[in-house]
Amino acid sequence: MKSVKDFGAVGNGVIRDTAAVQKAIDNEKEVYFPAGRYLVANLCLHEGTILRFAADAELIADPDWKNWRPLEKDPDSRYDQNDN
């Protein structure tokens, strides 16, 4: 298990950590978030991915919508985009 910080995440709630967190998720089955505030937009989880958080770790949604990708419809998903 590797820390998101091993992939460049800062965790200060100001620097955008989306790319570093996604890189960790893409390269590790189990990803650890040490204490901090990780500012992220869209993340793509893979089957079997395990996210572990320290007691003082938080994922914070990036408030700037220009950093978010449009959602893609997964044809294999059991969820419909119109579901609430």
PDB file of N, CA, C and O in Angstrom:
ATOM      1  N   MET A   1       0.855  -1.171   0.000  1.00  0.00           N
ATOM      2  CA  MET A   1       0.000   0.000   0.000  1.00  0.00           C
ATOM      3  C   MET A   1       0.899   1.232   0.000  1.00  0.00           C
ATOM      4  O   MET A   1       1.819   1.354   0.809  1.00  0.00           O
ATOM      5  N   LYS A   2       0.604   2.151  -0.942  1.00  0.00           N
ATOM      6  CA  LYS A   2       1.358   3.392  -1.023  1.00  0.00           C
ATOM      7  C   LYS A   2       0.456   4.576  -0.688  1.00  0.00           C
ATOM      8  O   LYS A   2      -0.765   4.527  -0.841  1.00  0.00           O
ATOM      9  N   SER A   3       1.100   5.626  -0.230  1.00  0.00           N
ATOM     10  CA  SER A   3       0.416   6.865   0.098  1.00  0.00           C
ATOM     11  C   SER A   3       0.215   7.694  -1.171  1.00  0.00           C
ATOM     12  O   SER A   3       1.022   7.632  -2.099  1.00  0.00           O
ATOM     13  N   VAL A   4      -0.871   8.468  -1.197  1.00  0.00           N
ATOM     14  CA  VAL A   4      -1.071   9.397  -2.308  1.00  0.00           C
ATOM     15  C   VAL A   4       0.062  10.411  -2.376  1.00  0.00           C
ATOM     16  O   VAL A   4       0.335  10.965  -3.441  1.00  0.00           O
ATOM     17  N   LYS A   5       0.713  10.656  -1.264  1.00  0.00           N
ATOM     18  CA  LYS A   5       1.846  11.586  -1.237  1.00  0.00           C
ATOM     19  C   LYS A   5       3.041  11.024  -1.998  1.00  0.00           C
ATOM     20  O   LYS A   5       3.872  11.785  -2.493  1.00  0.00           O
ATOM     21  N   ASP A   6       3.136   9.694  -2.097  1.00  0.00           N
ATOM     22  CA  ASP A   6       4.188   9.082  -2.904  1.00  0.00           C
ATOM     23  C   ASP A   6       4.008   9.410  -4.390  1.00  0.00           C
ATOM     24  O   ASP A   6       4.949   9.277  -5.173  1.00  0.00           O
ATOM     25  N   PHE A   7       2.813   9.835  -4.774  1.00  0.00           N
ATOM     26  CA  PHE A   7       2.500  10.161  -6.162  1.00  0.00           C
ATOM     27  C   PHE A   7       2.376  11.669  -6.377  1.00  0.00           C
ATOM     28  O   PHE A   7       1.949  12.116  -7.441  1.00  0.00           O
ATOM     29  N   GLY A   8       2.750  12.447  -5.360  1.00  0.00           N
ATOM     30  CA  GLY A   8       2.789  13.903  -5.504  1.00  0.00           C
ATOM     31  C   GLY A   8       1.650  14.681  -4.892  1.00  0.00           C
ATOM     32  O   GLY A   8       1.619  15.905  -5.018  1.00  0.00           O
ATOM     33  N   ALA A   9       0.705  14.019  -4.230  1.00  0.00           N
ATOM     34  CA  ALA A   9      -0.387  14.746  -3.575  1.00  0.00           C
ATOM     35  C   ALA A   9       0.172  15.590  -2.433  1.00  0.00           C
ATOM     36  O   ALA A   9       1.108  15.184  -1.745  1.00  0.00           O
ATOM     37  N   VAL A  10      -0.411  16.759  -2.243  1.00  0.00           N
ATOM     38  CA  VAL A  10       0.054  17.683  -1.206  1.00  0.00           C
ATOM     39  C   VAL A  10      -0.823  17.596   0.039  1.00  0.00           C
ATOM     40  O   VAL A  10      -0.312  17.522   1.157  1.00  0.00           O
ATOM     41  N   GLY A  11      -2.146  17.605  -0.154  1.00  0.00           N
ATOM     42  CA  GLY A  11      -3.056  17.447   0.977  1.00  0.00           C
ATOM     43  C   GLY A  11      -3.196  18.671   1.853  1.00  0.00           C
ATOM     44  O   GLY A  11      -3.413  18.550   3.059  1.00  0.00           O
ATOM     45  N   ASN A  12      -3.073  19.873   1.253  1.00  0.00           N
ATOM     46  CA  ASN A  12      -3.212  21.087   2.055  1.00  0.00           C
ATOM     47  C   ASN A  12      -4.557  21.795   1.843  1.00  0.00           C
ATOM     48  O   ASN A  12      -4.803  22.841   2.444  1.00  0.00           O
ATOM     49  N   GLY A  13      -5.424  21.236   0.996  1.00  0.00           N
ATOM     50  CA  GLY A  13      -6.732  21.827   0.761  1.00  0.00           C
ATOM     51  C   GLY A  13      -6.714  23.003  -0.198  1.00  0.00           C
ATOM     52  O   GLY A  13      -7.761  23.591  -0.468  1.00  0.00           O
ATOM     53  N   VAL A  14      -5.548  23.357  -0.718  1.00  0.00           N
ATOM     54  CA  VAL A  14      -5.413  24.482  -1.648  1.00  0.00           C
ATOM     55  C   VAL A  14      -4.898  23.990  -2.996  1.00  0.00           C
ATOM     56  O   VAL A  14      -5.469  24.315  -4.038  1.00  0.00           O
ATOM     57  N   ILE A  15      -3.831  23.214  -2.978  1.00  0.00           N
ATOM     58  CA  ILE A  15      -3.263  22.649  -4.203  1.00  0.00           C
ATOM     59  C   ILE A  15      -4.201  21.549  -4.697  1.00  0.00           C
ATOM     60  O   ILE A  15      -4.667  20.724  -3.911  1.00  0.00           O
ATOM     61  N   ARG A  16      -4.474  21.541  -6.000  1.00  0.00           N
ATOM     62  CA  ARG A  16      -5.343  20.502  -6.576  1.00  0.00           C
ATOM     63  C   ARG A  16      -4.578  19.186  -6.643  1.00  0.00           C
ATOM     64  O   ARG A  16      -3.506  19.113  -7.245  1.00  0.00           O
ATOM     65  N   ASP A  17      -5.129  18.155  -6.028  1.00  0.00           N
ATOM     66  CA  ASP A  17      -4.483  16.846  -5.936  1.00  0.00           C
ATOM     67  C   ASP A  17      -5.096  15.795  -6.847  1.00  0.00           C
ATOM     68  O   ASP A  17      -4.737  14.621  -6.750  1.00  0.00           O
ATOM     69  N   THR A  18      -6.009  16.181  -7.727  1.00  0.00           N
ATOM     70  CA  THR A  18      -6.708  15.196  -8.560  1.00  0.00           C
ATOM     71  C   THR A  18      -5.738  14.304  -9.333  1.00  0.00           C
ATOM     72  O   THR A  18      -5.853  13.079  -9.278  1.00  0.00           O
ATOM     73  N   ALA A  19      -4.790  14.895 -10.049  1.00  0.00           N
ATOM     74  CA  ALA A  19      -3.873  14.106 -10.888  1.00  0.00           C
ATOM     75  C   ALA A  19      -3.040  13.141 -10.056  1.00  0.00           C
ATOM     76  O   ALA A  19      -2.866  11.986 -10.444  1.00  0.00           O
ATOM     77  N   ALA A  20      -2.525  13.592  -8.926  1.00  0.00           N
ATOM     78  CA  ALA A  20      -1.700  12.727  -8.082  1.00  0.00           C
ATOM     79  C   ALA A  20      -2.522  11.591  -7.485  1.00  0.00           C
ATOM     80  O   ALA A  20      -2.066  10.449  -7.444  1.00  0.00           O
ATOM     81  N   VAL A  21      -3.726  11.898  -7.023  1.00  0.00           N
ATOM     82  CA  VAL A  21      -4.584  10.863  -6.448  1.00  0.00           C
ATOM     83  C   VAL A  21      -4.984   9.848  -7.515  1.00  0.00           C
ATOM     84  O   VAL A  21      -4.979   8.643  -7.264  1.00  0.00           O
ATOM     85  N   GLN A  22      -5.332  10.342  -8.715  1.00  0.00           N
ATOM     86  CA  GLN A  22      -5.707   9.421  -9.788  1.00  0.00           C
ATOM     87  C   GLN A  22      -4.530   8.532 -10.176  1.00  0.00           C
ATOM     88  O   GLN A  22      -4.715   7.346 -10.448  1.00  0.00           O
ATOM     89  N   LYS A  23      -3.331   9.088 -10.205  1.00  0.00           N
ATOM     90  CA  LYS A  23      -2.132   8.291 -10.522  1.00  0.00           C
ATOM     91  C   LYS A  23      -1.941   7.185  -9.488  1.00  0.00           C
ATOM     92  O   LYS A  23      -1.601   6.055  -9.841  1.00  0.00           O
ATOM     93  N   ALA A  24      -2.157   7.506  -8.215  1.00  0.00           N
ATOM     94  CA  ALA A  24      -2.048   6.497  -7.159  1.00  0.00           C
ATOM     95  C   ALA A  24      -3.095   5.399  -7.363  1.00  0.00           C
ATOM     96  O   ALA A  24      -2.785   4.213  -7.248  1.00  0.00           O
ATOM     97  N   ILE A  25      -4.324   5.794  -7.662  1.00  0.00           N
ATOM     98  CA  ILE A  25      -5.409   4.832  -7.880  1.00  0.00           C
ATOM     99  C   ILE A  25      -5.119   3.947  -9.091  1.00  0.00           C
ATOM    100  O   ILE A  25      -5.405   2.750  -9.078  1.00  0.00           O
ATOM    101  N   ASP A  26      -4.548   4.548 -10.140  1.00  0.00           N
ATOM    102  CA  ASP A  26      -4.254   3.798 -11.359  1.00  0.00           C
ATOM    103  C   ASP A  26      -3.113   2.792 -11.177  1.00  0.00           C
ATOM    104  O   ASP A  26      -3.034   1.801 -11.903  1.00  0.00           O
ATOM    105  N   ASN A  27      -2.237   3.049 -10.213  1.00  0.00           N
ATOM    106  CA  ASN A  27      -1.039   2.219 -10.059  1.00  0.00           C
ATOM    107  C   ASN A  27      -1.041   1.301  -8.843  1.00  0.00           C
ATOM    108  O   ASN A  27      -0.164   0.446  -8.719  1.00  0.00           O
ATOM    109  N   GLU A  28      -1.993   1.460  -7.958  1.00  0.00           N
ATOM    110  CA  GLU A  28      -2.027   0.670  -6.725  1.00  0.00           C
ATOM    111  C   GLU A  28      -3.420   0.102  -6.489  1.00  0.00           C
ATOM    112  O   GLU A  28      -4.417   0.750  -6.808  1.00  0.00           O
ATOM    113  N   LYS A  29      -3.497  -1.090  -5.940  1.00  0.00           N
ATOM    114  CA  LYS A  29      -4.795  -1.669  -5.566  1.00  0.00           C
ATOM    115  C   LYS A  29      -5.297  -1.065  -4.256  1.00  0.00           C
ATOM    116  O   LYS A  29      -6.502  -0.942  -4.038  1.00  0.00           O
ATOM    117  N   GLU A  30      -4.363  -0.694  -3.395  1.00  0.00           N
ATOM    118  CA  GLU A  30      -4.707  -0.131  -2.085  1.00  0.00           C
ATOM    119  C   GLU A  30      -3.962   1.189  -1.936  1.00  0.00           C
ATOM    120  O   GLU A  30      -2.738   1.240  -2.052  1.00  0.00           O
ATOM    121  N   VAL A  31      -4.717   2.260  -1.676  1.00  0.00           N
ATOM    122  CA  VAL A  31      -4.158   3.606  -1.619  1.00  0.00           C
ATOM    123  C   VAL A  31      -4.453   4.213  -0.253  1.00  0.00           C
ATOM    124  O   VAL A  31      -5.574   4.127   0.251  1.00  0.00           O
ATOM    125  N   TYR A  32      -3.437   4.825   0.336  1.00  0.00           N
ATOM    126  CA  TYR A  32      -3.554   5.408   1.671  1.00  0.00           C
ATOM    127  C   TYR A  32      -3.520   6.930   1.599  1.00  0.00           C
ATOM    128  O   TYR A  32      -2.685   7.515   0.909  1.00  0.00           O
ATOM    129  N   PHE A  33      -4.445   7.562   2.326  1.00  0.00           N
ATOM    130  CA  PHE A  33      -4.493   9.012   2.455  1.00  0.00           C
ATOM    131  C   PHE A  33      -4.062   9.381   3.876  1.00  0.00           C
ATOM    132  O   PHE A  33      -4.840   9.207   4.814  1.00  0.00           O
ATOM    133  N   PRO A  34      -2.838   9.887   4.052  1.00  0.00           N
ATOM    134  CA  PRO A  34      -2.445  10.347   5.383  1.00  0.00           C
ATOM    135  C   PRO A  34      -3.222  11.616   5.750  1.00  0.00           C
ATOM    136  O   PRO A  34      -3.932  12.170   4.911  1.00  0.00           O
ATOM    137  N   ALA A  35      -3.094  12.068   6.975  1.00  0.00           N
ATOM    138  CA  ALA A  35      -3.803  13.271   7.422  1.00  0.00           C
ATOM    139  C   ALA A  35      -3.601  14.406   6.432  1.00  0.00           C
ATOM    140  O   ALA A  35      -2.487  14.649   5.966  1.00  0.00           O
ATOM    141  N   GLY A  36      -4.685  15.097   6.117  1.00  0.00           N
ATOM    142  CA  GLY A  36      -4.630  16.225   5.195  1.00  0.00           C
ATOM    143  C   GLY A  36      -5.978  16.434   4.541  1.00  0.00           C
ATOM    144  O   GLY A  36      -6.922  15.672   4.754  1.00  0.00           O
ATOM    145  N   ARG A  37      -6.046  17.493   3.735  1.00  0.00           N
ATOM    146  CA  ARG A  37      -7.257  17.833   2.978  1.00  0.00           C
ATOM    147  C   ARG A  37      -6.880  17.779   1.511  1.00  0.00           C
ATOM    148  O   ARG A  37      -6.102  18.607   1.037  1.00  0.00           O
ATOM    149  N   TYR A  38      -7.426  16.810   0.786  1.00  0.00           N
ATOM    150  CA  TYR A  38      -7.070  16.557  -0.603  1.00  0.00           C
ATOM    151  C   TYR A  38      -8.140  17.138  -1.523  1.00  0.00           C
ATOM    152  O   TYR A  38      -9.266  16.642  -1.569  1.00  0.00           O
ATOM    153  N   LEU A  39      -7.782  18.186  -2.252  1.00  0.00           N
ATOM    154  CA  LEU A  39      -8.692  18.875  -3.150  1.00  0.00           C
ATOM    155  C   LEU A  39      -8.721  18.123  -4.478  1.00  0.00           C
ATOM    156  O   LEU A  39      -7.716  18.064  -5.186  1.00  0.00           O
ATOM    157  N   VAL A  40      -9.880  17.547  -4.814  1.00  0.00           N
ATOM    158  CA  VAL A  40      -9.987  16.713  -6.012  1.00  0.00           C
ATOM    159  C   VAL A  40     -11.256  17.013  -6.796  1.00  0.00           C
ATOM    160  O   VAL A  40     -12.245  17.504  -6.252  1.00  0.00           O
ATOM    161  N   ALA A  41     -11.202  16.704  -8.097  1.00  0.00           N
ATOM    162  CA  ALA A  41     -12.375  16.704  -8.962  1.00  0.00           C
ATOM    163  C   ALA A  41     -12.674  15.234  -9.265  1.00  0.00           C
ATOM    164  O   ALA A  41     -12.529  14.385  -8.386  1.00  0.00           O
ATOM    165  N   ASN A  42     -13.090  14.923 -10.499  1.00  0.00           N
ATOM    166  CA  ASN A  42     -13.442  13.540 -10.849  1.00  0.00           C
ATOM    167  C   ASN A  42     -12.300  12.579 -10.560  1.00  0.00           C
ATOM    168  O   ASN A  42     -11.140  12.854 -10.866  1.00  0.00           O
ATOM    169  N   LEU A  43     -12.648  11.461  -9.974  1.00  0.00           N
ATOM    170  CA  LEU A  43     -11.710  10.350  -9.803  1.00  0.00           C
ATOM    171  C   LEU A  43     -12.362   9.098 -10.373  1.00  0.00           C
ATOM    172  O   LEU A  43     -13.566   8.893 -10.221  1.00  0.00           O
ATOM    173  N   CYS A  44     -11.578   8.281 -11.018  1.00  0.00           N
ATOM    174  CA  CYS A  44     -12.078   7.027 -11.581  1.00  0.00           C
ATOM    175  C   CYS A  44     -11.529   5.871 -10.755  1.00  0.00           C
ATOM    176  O   CYS A  44     -10.329   5.595 -10.771  1.00  0.00           O
ATOM    177  N   LEU A  45     -12.413   5.206 -10.043  1.00  0.00           N
ATOM    178  CA  LEU A  45     -11.999   4.050  -9.247  1.00  0.00           C
ATOM    179  C   LEU A  45     -12.069   2.794 -10.105  1.00  0.00           C
ATOM    180  O   LEU A  45     -12.894   2.693 -11.012  1.00  0.00           O
ATOM    181  N   HIS A  46     -11.206   1.853  -9.811  1.00  0.00           N
ATOM    182  CA  HIS A  46     -11.166   0.587 -10.535  1.00  0.00           C
ATOM    183  C   HIS A  46     -11.713  -0.521  -9.646  1.00  0.00           C
ATOM    184  O   HIS A  46     -11.663  -0.425  -8.420  1.00  0.00           O
ATOM    185  N   GLU A  47     -12.224  -1.552 -10.258  1.00  0.00           N
ATOM    186  CA  GLU A  47     -12.743  -2.681  -9.490  1.00  0.00           C
ATOM    187  C   GLU A  47     -11.658  -3.197  -8.557  1.00  0.00           C
ATOM    188  O   GLU A  47     -10.525  -3.434  -8.975  1.00  0.00           O
ATOM    189  N   GLY A  48     -12.011  -3.365  -7.310  1.00  0.00           N
ATOM    190  CA  GLY A  48     -11.081  -3.891  -6.322  1.00  0.00           C
ATOM    191  C   GLY A  48     -10.210  -2.848  -5.651  1.00  0.00           C
ATOM    192  O   GLY A  48      -9.421  -3.183  -4.767  1.00  0.00           O
ATOM    193  N   THR A  49     -10.336  -1.583  -6.052  1.00  0.00           N
ATOM    194  CA  THR A  49      -9.543  -0.522  -5.421  1.00  0.00           C
ATOM    195  C   THR A  49      -9.984  -0.335  -3.977  1.00  0.00           C
ATOM    196  O   THR A  49     -11.177  -0.297  -3.677  1.00  0.00           O
ATOM    197  N   ILE A  50      -9.016  -0.219  -3.099  1.00  0.00           N
ATOM    198  CA  ILE A  50      -9.290   0.030  -1.680  1.00  0.00           C
ATOM    199  C   ILE A  50      -8.668   1.366  -1.314  1.00  0.00           C
ATOM    200  O   ILE A  50      -7.475   1.580  -1.526  1.00  0.00           O
ATOM    201  N   LEU A  51      -9.478   2.268  -0.762  1.00  0.00           N
ATOM    202  CA  LEU A  51      -8.994   3.553  -0.284  1.00  0.00           C
ATOM    203  C   LEU A  51      -8.997   3.519   1.233  1.00  0.00           C
ATOM    204  O   LEU A  51     -10.011   3.195   1.852  1.00  0.00           O
ATOM    205  N   ARG A  52      -7.872   3.851   1.826  1.00  0.00           N
ATOM    206  CA  ARG A  52      -7.755   3.894   3.289  1.00  0.00           C
ATOM    207  C   ARG A  52      -7.403   5.323   3.707  1.00  0.00           C
ATOM    208  O   ARG A  52      -6.543   5.967   3.107  1.00  0.00           O
ATOM    209  N   PHE A  53      -8.083   5.801   4.748  1.00  0.00           N
ATOM    210  CA  PHE A  53      -7.921   7.172   5.191  1.00  0.00           C
ATOM    211  C   PHE A  53      -7.463   7.235   6.646  1.00  0.00           C
ATOM    212  O   PHE A  53      -7.980   6.517   7.502  1.00  0.00           O
ATOM    213  N   ALA A  54      -6.491   8.099   6.914  1.00  0.00           N
ATOM    214  CA  ALA A  54      -6.133   8.417   8.294  1.00  0.00           C
ATOM    215  C   ALA A  54      -7.336   9.127   8.913  1.00  0.00           C
ATOM    216  O   ALA A  54      -8.192   9.649   8.198  1.00  0.00           O
ATOM    217  N   ALA A  55      -7.393   9.143  10.232  1.00  0.00           N
ATOM    218  CA  ALA A  55      -8.527   9.763  10.919  1.00  0.00           C
ATOM    219  C   ALA A  55      -8.703  11.235  10.525  1.00  0.00           C
ATOM    220  O   ALA A  55      -9.827  11.737  10.505  1.00  0.00           O
ATOM    221  N   ASP A  56      -7.615  11.921  10.216  1.00  0.00           N
ATOM    222  CA  ASP A  56      -7.678  13.342   9.875  1.00  0.00           C
ATOM    223  C   ASP A  56      -7.511  13.608   8.382  1.00  0.00           C
ATOM    224  O   ASP A  56      -7.065  14.689   7.997  1.00  0.00           O
ATOM    225  N   ALA A  57      -7.859  12.647   7.542  1.00  0.00           N
ATOM    226  CA  ALA A  57      -7.768  12.826   6.088  1.00  0.00           C
ATOM    227  C   ALA A  57      -9.156  13.121   5.530  1.00  0.00           C
ATOM    228  O   ALA A  57     -10.145  12.521   5.952  1.00  0.00           O
ATOM    229  N   GLU A  58      -9.220  14.058   4.569  1.00  0.00           N
ATOM    230  CA  GLU A  58     -10.484  14.428   3.940  1.00  0.00           C
ATOM    231  C   GLU A  58     -10.290  14.575   2.436  1.00  0.00           C
ATOM    232  O   GLU A  58      -9.250  15.041   1.972  1.00  0.00           O
ATOM    233  N   LEU A  59     -11.312  14.168   1.682  1.00  0.00           N
ATOM    234  CA  LEU A  59     -11.384  14.498   0.266  1.00  0.00           C
ATOM    235  C   LEU A  59     -12.302  15.708   0.156  1.00  0.00           C
ATOM    236  O   LEU A  59     -13.431  15.683   0.645  1.00  0.00           O
ATOM    237  N   ILE A  60     -11.821  16.758  -0.482  1.00  0.00           N
ATOM    238  CA  ILE A  60     -12.581  17.990  -0.641  1.00  0.00           C
ATOM    239  C   ILE A  60     -12.900  18.155  -2.130  1.00  0.00           C
ATOM    240  O   ILE A  60     -11.993  18.105  -2.961  1.00  0.00           O
ATOM    241  N   ALA A  61     -14.170  18.349  -2.475  1.00  0.00           N
ATOM    242  CA  ALA A  61     -14.575  18.541  -3.866  1.00  0.00           C
ATOM    243  C   ALA A  61     -14.093  19.901  -4.360  1.00  0.00           C
ATOM    244  O   ALA A  61     -14.346  20.929  -3.732  1.00  0.00           O
ATOM    245  N   ASP A  62     -13.396  19.890  -5.493  1.00  0.00           N
ATOM    246  CA  ASP A  62     -12.906  21.120  -6.102  1.00  0.00           C
ATOM    247  C   ASP A  62     -14.101  22.012  -6.438  1.00  0.00           C
ATOM    248  O   ASP A  62     -14.982  21.577  -7.180  1.00  0.00           O
ATOM    249  N   PRO A  63     -14.165  23.231  -5.926  1.00  0.00           N
ATOM    250  CA  PRO A  63     -15.310  24.100  -6.182  1.00  0.00           C
ATOM    251  C   PRO A  63     -15.305  24.722  -7.579  1.00  0.00           C
ATOM    252  O   PRO A  63     -16.310  25.296  -7.998  1.00  0.00           O
ATOM    253  N   ASP A  64     -14.198  24.617  -8.300  1.00  0.00           N
ATOM    254  CA  ASP A  64     -14.099  25.211  -9.637  1.00  0.00           C
ATOM    255  C   ASP A  64     -14.515  24.177 -10.672  1.00  0.00           C
ATOM    256  O   ASP A  64     -13.768  23.240 -10.956  1.00  0.00           O
ATOM    257  N   TRP A  65     -15.710  24.347 -11.235  1.00  0.00           N
ATOM    258  CA  TRP A  65     -16.282  23.350 -12.144  1.00  0.00           C
ATOM    259  C   TRP A  65     -15.487  23.169 -13.425  1.00  0.00           C
ATOM    260  O   TRP A  65     -15.645  22.151 -14.101  1.00  0.00           O
ATOM    261  N   LYS A  66     -14.638  24.125 -13.780  1.00  0.00           N
ATOM    262  CA  LYS A  66     -13.845  23.958 -15.002  1.00  0.00           C
ATOM    263  C   LYS A  66     -12.827  22.826 -14.854  1.00  0.00           C
ATOM    264  O   LYS A  66     -12.275  22.357 -15.850  1.00  0.00           O
ATOM    265  N   ASN A  67     -12.577  22.391 -13.636  1.00  0.00           N
ATOM    266  CA  ASN A  67     -11.638  21.292 -13.392  1.00  0.00           C
ATOM    267  C   ASN A  67     -12.306  19.918 -13.421  1.00  0.00           C
ATOM    268  O   ASN A  67     -11.634  18.896 -13.285  1.00  0.00           O
ATOM    269  N   TRP A  68     -13.607  19.893 -13.595  1.00  0.00           N
ATOM    270  CA  TRP A  68     -14.357  18.633 -13.619  1.00  0.00           C
ATOM    271  C   TRP A  68     -14.590  18.184 -15.057  1.00  0.00           C
ATOM    272  O   TRP A  68     -14.898  19.003 -15.923  1.00  0.00           O
ATOM    273  N   ARG A  69     -14.445  16.900 -15.311  1.00  0.00           N
ATOM    274  CA  ARG A  69     -14.753  16.327 -16.631  1.00  0.00           C
ATOM    275  C   ARG A  69     -16.241  15.985 -16.676  1.00  0.00           C
ATOM    276  O   ARG A  69     -16.836  15.659 -15.648  1.00  0.00           O
ATOM    277  N   PRO A  70     -16.843  16.058 -17.865  1.00  0.00           N
ATOM    278  CA  PRO A  70     -18.228  15.599 -17.983  1.00  0.00           C
ATOM    279  C   PRO A  70     -18.316  14.110 -17.652  1.00  0.00           C
ATOM    280  O   PRO A  70     -17.387  13.354 -17.940  1.00  0.00           O
ATOM    281  N   LEU A  71     -19.410  13.692 -17.059  1.00  0.00           N
ATOM    282  CA  LEU A  71     -19.595  12.283 -16.740  1.00  0.00           C
ATOM    283  C   LEU A  71     -19.758  11.475 -18.013  1.00  0.00           C
ATOM    284  O   LEU A  71     -20.402  11.916 -18.965  1.00  0.00           O
ATOM    285  N   GLU A  72     -19.174  10.300 -18.021  1.00  0.00           N
ATOM    286  CA  GLU A  72     -19.303   9.402 -19.164  1.00  0.00           C
ATOM    287  C   GLU A  72     -20.252   8.279 -18.792  1.00  0.00           C
ATOM    288  O   GLU A  72     -20.192   7.751 -17.681  1.00  0.00           O
ATOM    289  N   LYS A  73     -21.111   7.921 -19.700  1.00  0.00           N
ATOM    290  CA  LYS A  73     -22.060   6.828 -19.477  1.00  0.00           C
ATOM    291  C   LYS A  73     -21.320   5.508 -19.604  1.00  0.00           C
ATOM    292  O   LYS A  73     -20.693   5.236 -20.627  1.00  0.00           O
ATOM    293  N   ASP A  74     -21.394   4.703 -18.579  1.00  0.00           N
ATOM    294  CA  ASP A  74     -20.790   3.371 -18.597  1.00  0.00           C
ATOM    295  C   ASP A  74     -21.854   2.390 -19.060  1.00  0.00           C
ATOM    296  O   ASP A  74     -22.847   2.192 -18.360  1.00  0.00           O
ATOM    297  N   PRO A  75     -21.673   1.765 -20.229  1.00  0.00           N
ATOM    298  CA  PRO A  75     -22.709   0.856 -20.739  1.00  0.00           C
ATOM    299  C   PRO A  75     -22.911  -0.368 -19.844  1.00  0.00           C
ATOM    300  O   PRO A  75     -23.953  -1.019 -19.921  1.00  0.00           O
ATOM    301  N   ASP A  76     -21.943  -0.685 -19.011  1.00  0.00           N
ATOM    302  CA  ASP A  76     -22.050  -1.839 -18.118  1.00  0.00           C
ATOM    303  C   ASP A  76     -22.596  -1.468 -16.748  1.00  0.00           C
ATOM    304  O   ASP A  76     -22.783  -2.339 -15.898  1.00  0.00           O
ATOM    305  N   SER A  77     -22.851  -0.190 -16.525  1.00  0.00           N
ATOM    306  CA  SER A  77     -23.308   0.264 -15.219  1.00  0.00           C
ATOM    307  C   SER A  77     -24.750  -0.174 -14.964  1.00  0.00           C
ATOM    308  O   SER A  77     -25.576  -0.203 -15.876  1.00  0.00           O
ATOM    309  N   ARG A  78     -25.030  -0.509 -13.721  1.00  0.00           N
ATOM    310  CA  ARG A  78     -26.410  -0.843 -13.361  1.00  0.00           C
ATOM    311  C   ARG A  78     -27.176   0.417 -12.966  1.00  0.00           C
ATOM    312  O   ARG A  78     -28.362   0.351 -12.642  1.00  0.00           O
ATOM    313  N   TYR A  79     -26.503   1.553 -12.994  1.00  0.00           N
ATOM    314  CA  TYR A  79     -27.122   2.825 -12.622  1.00  0.00           C
ATOM    315  C   TYR A  79     -27.389   3.646 -13.870  1.00  0.00           C
ATOM    316  O   TYR A  79     -26.594   3.643 -14.810  1.00  0.00           O
ATOM    317  N   ASP A  80     -28.491   4.335 -13.874  1.00  0.00           N
ATOM    318  CA  ASP A  80     -28.850   5.221 -14.975  1.00  0.00           C
ATOM    319  C   ASP A  80     -28.579   6.645 -14.515  1.00  0.00           C
ATOM    320  O   ASP A  80     -28.806   6.967 -13.349  1.00  0.00           O
ATOM    321  N   GLN A  81     -28.104   7.492 -15.396  1.00  0.00           N
ATOM    322  CA  GLN A  81     -27.808   8.863 -15.022  1.00  0.00           C
ATOM    323  C   GLN A  81     -29.035   9.607 -14.508  1.00  0.00           C
ATOM    324  O   GLN A  81     -28.892  10.599 -13.793  1.00  0.00           O
ATOM    325  N   ASN A  82     -30.217   9.158 -14.850  1.00  0.00           N
ATOM    326  CA  ASN A  82     -31.431   9.803 -14.393  1.00  0.00           C
ATOM    327  C   ASN A  82     -31.890   9.312 -13.033  1.00  0.00           C
ATOM    328  O   ASN A  82     -32.837   9.857 -12.466  1.00  0.00           O
ATOM    329  N   ASP A  83     -31.225   8.282 -12.499  1.00  0.00           N
ATOM    330  CA  ASP A  83     -31.578   7.781 -11.172  1.00  0.00           C
ATOM    331  C   ASP A  83     -31.162   8.802 -10.125  1.00  0.00           C
ATOM    332  O   ASP A  83     -30.159   9.497 -10.288  1.00  0.00           O
ATOM    333  N   ASN A  84     -31.929   8.888  -9.057  1.00  0.00           N
ATOM    334  CA  ASN A  84     -31.578   9.801  -7.967  1.00  0.00           C
ATOM    335  C   ASN A  84     -30.929   9.064  -6.866  1.00  0.00           C
ATOM    336  O   ASN A  84     -30.559   9.663  -5.856  1.00  0.00           O
TER     337      ASN A  84
END
